[in-house]
Amino acid sequence: MQFLPETSVVYRKRALLEIGGLNDDERYDYSALDASMRVKAFGYDLVHEPEALCYHHFSGGLVSLFYGHCRFKKLMQT
């Protein structure tokens, strides 16, 4: 796997420490994508677990949800 979607990712603490943590710059919208690519570059494997469950609390409106979904679909097509 080249990268993990940013919606529900879990990293080992040592991997995040090794890459210098997440990019928390609010102007940068893909910090989890960036982290997964850096983790991969450091030699770690990225694994998708289809049986894992993740629940999200969303406090935005429908328009925000729609635009987020569109950004995610566009990202997955590249």
C-alpha distances in whole Angstrom, upper triangle without the diagonal:
4,6,7,11,14,16,15,13,15,14,17,20,20,16,18,21,20,18,21,20,19,21,24,25,26,26,23,21,17,17,14,12,14,14,10,10,13,12,9,12,14,12,11,8,6,7,8,12,13,17,17,19,20,23,23,27,27,30,30,32,31,31,28,26,26,25,22,21,22,20,17,17,17,14,12,14,13
4,7,10,13,16,16,14,15,15,17,20,20,16,17,20,18,16,19,19,17,18,21,23,24,23,20,18,15,15,13,10,11,11,8,7,10,10,7,10,13,12,11,9,7,10,11,15,16,20,19,21,21,24,24,27,27,30,29,31,30,30,27,25,25,24,21,20,20,18,15,16,16,12,11,13,11
4,7,9,12,12,10,12,12,15,17,18,14,15,18,17,15,17,16,14,15,18,20,21,21,17,15,11,12,9,6,8,9,5,6,9,9,8,10,13,13,11,10,7,9,10,13,15,18,17,19,18,21,20,23,23,26,26,28,27,26,24,22,22,21,18,17,18,15,13,14,14,11,10,12,11
4,6,9,9,7,10,11,14,16,18,14,14,18,18,16,18,16,14,15,17,19,20,20,17,15,11,11,8,6,9,9,6,8,11,10,10,13,15,15,12,11,7,8,8,11,12,15,14,15,14,17,17,20,20,23,23,25,24,24,22,20,20,19,16,15,17,15,11,13,14,11,10,13,13
4,6,7,7,11,12,16,18,20,17,16,20,20,18,19,17,14,15,17,18,18,19,15,12,10,11,7,7,10,11,9,11,14,13,13,16,18,18,16,14,11,11,10,12,13,15,14,14,13,15,14,17,17,20,20,21,21,21,18,16,17,16,12,12,13,11,8,10,12,9,8,12,12
4,6,6,10,12,15,17,19,16,15,18,19,17,18,15,12,13,13,15,15,16,13,10,7,8,5,6,9,9,9,11,14,14,15,17,19,19,17,16,13,13,12,14,15,17,15,14,12,14,12,15,15,17,17,19,19,19,16,14,16,15,11,12,14,11,9,12,13,10,11,15,15
4,6,10,13,17,18,21,19,17,20,22,20,20,17,14,15,15,17,16,18,15,12,10,11,8,10,13,13,12,15,17,17,18,21,22,22,20,18,15,14,12,13,14,15,13,12,9,10,9,11,12,15,15,17,17,18,15,12,14,14,10,10,13,12,9,12,14,12,12,16,17
4,7,10,14,16,18,17,15,19,20,19,20,16,14,16,16,19,18,20,18,15,13,12,9,11,14,13,12,15,17,16,17,20,21,21,18,16,13,12,10,11,12,13,10,9,7,9,9,12,13,17,17,20,20,21,18,16,18,18,14,14,17,15,12,15,17,15,15,18,19
4,7,10,12,15,13,12,16,17,15,17,14,12,14,15,18,18,20,17,15,12,11,8,10,12,10,9,13,14,12,14,17,17,17,14,13,10,10,9,10,12,14,11,11,9,12,12,15,16,20,21,23,23,24,21,19,21,20,16,17,19,17,14,17,19,16,15,19,19
4,7,9,12,11,10,13,15,14,16,13,12,15,16,20,20,22,19,18,15,13,10,12,14,11,10,14,14,12,14,17,16,16,13,12,10,10,10,11,13,14,11,12,10,13,14,17,19,22,23,26,26,27,24,22,24,24,20,20,23,21,18,21,22,19,19,22,22
4,6,8,7,7,10,11,11,13,10,11,14,16,19,20,22,19,19,16,13,10,12,13,9,9,12,12,9,11,14,13,13,10,11,9,10,12,13,16,17,14,15,14,17,18,20,22,25,26,29,29,30,27,25,27,26,22,23,25,23,20,23,24,20,20,24,23
4,5,5,7,9,10,11,13,11,13,16,18,21,23,25,22,22,19,16,13,15,15,12,11,14,13,10,12,15,13,13,10,11,11,12,14,15,18,19,16,18,17,20,21,23,25,28,29,32,33,34,30,29,31,30,26,27,29,26,24,26,27,24,24,27,26
4,5,5,6,9,10,11,9,11,15,16,20,22,24,22,22,19,16,14,17,16,12,13,16,14,11,14,16,14,15,12,14,14,15,17,18,22,22,19,20,19,21,22,24,26,28,29,33,34,34,31,30,32,31,27,28,30,28,25,28,29,26,26,29,28
4,5,5,6,9,10,10,13,16,18,21,24,26,23,23,21,17,16,18,17,13,13,15,13,10,13,14,11,13,11,13,14,16,19,20,23,24,21,23,22,25,25,27,29,31,33,36,37,37,33,32,35,33,30,31,32,30,27,30,31,27,27,30,29
4,5,5,6,9,8,11,14,16,20,22,24,21,21,18,15,13,14,13,10,10,12,9,6,10,11,8,10,8,10,11,14,16,18,22,23,20,22,21,24,24,26,28,30,31,34,35,35,31,30,32,31,27,28,29,26,24,27,27,24,24,27,25
4,5,5,6,5,7,11,13,16,19,20,18,18,16,12,11,13,12,8,9,12,9,7,11,12,10,12,11,13,13,15,17,19,22,23,21,22,20,22,22,24,25,27,28,31,32,32,29,28,30,28,25,26,28,25,23,26,26,22,23,26,25
4,6,5,6,9,12,14,17,20,22,20,21,18,15,14,16,14,11,13,14,11,10,14,14,11,14,13,16,16,19,21,23,26,27,24,25,23,25,25,27,28,30,31,34,36,35,32,31,33,32,28,30,31,28,26,29,29,26,27,30,28
4,6,8,11,13,16,19,22,23,20,21,19,16,15,16,14,11,12,13,10,8,11,11,8,11,11,14,15,18,21,23,26,28,25,27,25,28,27,29,31,32,33,36,37,37,33,33,35,33,29,31,32,28,27,29,29,26,26,29,27
4,6,8,10,13,16,19,20,17,18,15,12,12,13,10,8,10,10,6,7,10,9,8,11,11,14,14,18,20,22,26,27,25,26,24,27,26,28,29,30,31,34,35,34,30,30,32,29,26,28,29,25,24,27,26,22,23,26,24
4,7,9,11,13,17,18,16,18,16,12,13,14,12,9,12,13,9,10,13,13,11,15,14,17,17,20,23,25,28,29,26,27,25,27,26,27,28,29,30,33,34,34,30,30,32,30,26,28,29,26,25,28,27,24,25,28,26
4,7,9,12,15,16,14,15,13,10,10,12,10,8,11,12,10,10,14,14,13,16,15,17,16,19,20,22,25,26,23,24,22,23,22,23,24,26,26,30,31,30,27,27,29,27,23,25,27,23,22,25,25,22,23,26,25
4,6,9,11,13,11,12,10,6,7,10,8,6,10,11,10,10,14,14,14,17,16,17,16,18,19,21,24,25,22,22,20,21,20,21,21,23,23,26,27,27,23,23,25,23,20,22,23,20,19,22,22,19,20,23,22
4,6,9,10,8,9,8,5,8,10,8,8,11,12,11,13,16,16,16,19,18,20,18,21,22,24,26,28,25,25,22,23,21,22,22,23,22,25,27,26,22,22,24,22,19,21,22,19,18,22,21,18,20,23,21
4,6,9,8,9,10,7,10,12,11,11,14,15,14,16,19,19,20,22,21,23,21,23,24,25,27,29,25,25,22,22,20,20,19,20,20,23,25,24,20,21,23,21,18,21,22,19,19,22,22,19,22,25,23
4,5,5,8,10,8,12,13,12,13,16,17,16,18,21,21,22,25,24,25,23,26,26,28,30,31,28,28,24,24,22,22,21,21,20,23,25,23,20,21,23,20,18,21,22,18,19,23,22,19,22,25,23
4,5,7,10,9,12,14,13,15,18,19,19,20,23,23,24,27,26,27,25,27,26,28,29,31,28,27,23,23,20,19,18,18,17,20,21,20,16,18,20,17,15,19,19,16,17,21,20,19,22,24,23
4,6,9,10,13,14,13,15,18,18,19,21,23,23,25,27,27,28,26,28,27,30,31,33,30,29,26,25,22,22,20,20,18,20,22,20,17,19,20,16,15,19,18,15,17,20,19,17,21,23,21
4,6,7,10,11,10,12,15,15,15,18,19,20,21,24,23,24,22,24,24,27,28,30,27,27,24,24,21,21,20,20,19,21,22,20,17,18,19,16,14,17,17,13,15,18,17,14,18,20,18
4,6,9,9,9,12,14,14,16,18,19,20,22,24,23,23,20,22,22,24,25,27,24,24,21,21,18,18,17,18,16,18,19,17,14,15,16,13,11,13,14,10,11,15,14,12,15,17,16
4,6,5,6,9,10,11,12,14,15,17,18,20,19,19,17,19,18,21,22,24,22,22,19,20,18,19,18,19,18,20,21,19,16,16,17,14,12,14,14,10,10,13,13,10,13,15,14
4,5,5,6,9,10,10,12,14,15,16,19,17,18,16,18,18,21,22,24,22,21,19,20,18,19,18,20,19,22,23,22,18,18,20,17,14,16,17,14,13,17,16,13,15,18,17
4,5,5,6,9,10,10,12,14,15,17,15,15,13,14,14,17,18,21,18,18,16,17,16,18,18,20,20,22,23,22,19,18,20,18,14,16,17,14,12,15,16,12,14,17,16
4,5,5,6,9,10,11,12,14,16,14,14,12,14,14,17,18,21,19,19,17,19,18,20,20,22,21,24,24,23,20,19,19,17,14,15,16,12,11,14,13,10,11,14,13
4,6,5,6,9,10,11,12,15,14,15,13,16,17,20,22,24,22,23,21,22,21,23,22,24,24,26,26,25,22,21,22,20,17,18,19,15,14,17,16,12,14,17,14
4,5,5,6,8,10,11,13,11,13,11,14,15,18,20,23,20,21,19,21,20,22,22,25,24,27,28,27,23,23,24,22,19,20,21,18,16,19,19,15,16,19,17
4,5,5,6,9,10,11,9,10,8,11,12,15,17,20,18,19,18,20,20,23,23,25,25,28,28,27,24,23,24,22,19,19,20,17,15,17,18,14,14,17,15
4,5,5,6,9,10,10,10,9,13,14,18,20,23,21,23,21,24,23,26,26,28,28,30,30,29,26,25,25,23,20,21,21,18,16,18,17,14,14,16,14
4,5,5,6,9,9,11,11,14,17,20,22,25,23,24,23,25,25,27,27,30,29,32,32,31,28,27,28,26,23,24,24,21,19,21,21,17,18,20,18
4,5,5,7,6,8,8,12,14,17,20,22,20,22,21,24,24,26,27,30,30,32,33,32,29,28,29,27,24,24,25,22,20,22,22,18,18,21,19
4,5,5,5,6,7,11,13,17,20,22,21,23,22,25,25,28,29,32,32,34,34,33,30,29,29,28,25,25,25,22,20,22,21,18,17,19,17
4,5,7,9,11,14,17,20,23,26,24,27,26,29,28,31,31,34,34,36,36,35,32,31,32,29,27,27,27,24,22,24,23,19,19,21,19
4,6,9,11,15,18,21,24,26,25,27,26,29,29,32,32,35,35,38,38,37,34,33,34,32,29,29,30,27,25,27,26,22,22,24,22
4,7,10,13,16,19,22,25,23,26,26,29,29,32,33,36,36,39,39,38,35,34,35,33,30,30,30,28,25,27,26,23,22,24,22
4,7,10,13,16,19,21,20,22,22,26,26,29,30,33,34,36,36,36,33,31,33,31,28,28,29,26,23,25,25,22,21,23,22
4,6,10,13,16,18,17,20,21,24,25,28,29,33,33,35,35,35,32,30,31,30,27,26,27,25,22,23,24,20,19,21,20
4,7,10,13,15,14,17,17,21,22,25,26,29,30,32,31,31,29,26,27,26,23,22,24,22,18,20,21,17,16,18,18
4,6,10,12,11,14,15,19,20,24,25,29,29,31,31,31,29,26,27,27,23,22,24,22,19,20,21,18,16,19,19
4,6,9,9,12,13,16,18,22,23,26,27,29,28,29,26,23,24,24,21,20,21,20,17,17,19,17,14,17,18
4,6,6,9,11,15,17,21,23,26,27,29,28,29,27,24,25,26,22,21,23,22,19,20,22,20,17,20,21
4,6,8,11,14,17,20,22,26,26,28,27,28,26,23,24,25,22,19,22,22,18,18,21,19,17,20,21
4,7,10,13,16,20,22,26,27,29,27,29,28,24,25,27,24,22,24,24,21,21,24,23,20,23,25
4,7,10,13,17,19,23,25,26,26,28,25,22,24,25,22,20,23,23,19,21,24,22,20,23,25
4,7,10,14,16,20,22,23,23,25,23,20,22,23,20,19,22,22,19,20,23,22,20,23,25
4,7,10,13,16,18,20,20,22,20,17,19,21,17,16,20,20,17,19,22,20,19,23,24
4,7,10,13,15,17,18,20,18,15,18,19,16,16,20,20,17,19,22,21,21,24,26
4,6,10,12,14,15,17,15,12,15,17,14,14,18,17,15,18,21,20,20,23,25
4,6,9,12,13,16,13,12,15,17,14,15,19,19,17,20,23,22,22,26,27
4,6,8,10,12,10,8,12,13,11,13,16,16,16,18,21,20,21,24,26
4,7,10,12,10,9,13,14,13,15,18,18,18,21,23,23,24,27,28
4,7,8,6,7,10,11,10,13,15,15,16,19,20,21,22,25,26
4,6,5,6,9,10,11,12,15,16,17,19,20,21,23,25,27
4,5,5,6,9,10,10,12,14,15,16,18,20,21,23,25
4,5,5,6,9,10,11,12,14,15,17,18,20,21,23
4,5,5,6,9,10,11,12,14,15,17,18,20,22
4,6,5,6,9,10,11,12,14,15,17,19,21
4,5,5,6,9,10,11,12,14,15,17,19
4,5,5,6,9,10,11,12,14,16,17
4,5,5,6,9,10,11,12,15,16
4,5,5,6,9,10,11,13,15
4,5,5,6,9,10,11,13
4,6,5,6,9,10,11
4,5,5,6,9,10
4,5,5,6,9
4,5,5,7
4,5,6
4,6
4
